[in-house]
């Protein structure tokens, strides 16, 4: 099964400074390529995939497994358009 960006909650780590946060127009954002990443769900142990945006830096995504609907925390880091670190954690 595959997730898409539209049904996930995504948050960059360290990209926001609470005191200096300004609203941005959609024209202010760059578009980044996506890569399909396969992993085993820590709840049901089935292989699932997710489309990850290759935005430089560390990212955190909270979503449910498409197989068992259990909550997951997905952390990954991108350097030079490559995923260099990926972890998935079961949320109880």
Buried (B, 14 or more C-beta within 10 A) or exposed (E): EEBEEEEBEBEEEEEEEEEEEEEEEEEEEEEEEBBEBEBEBBBBEEEBEBEBBBBEEBBBBEBBBBBEEBEBBBBBBBEEEEBEEBEBEEEE
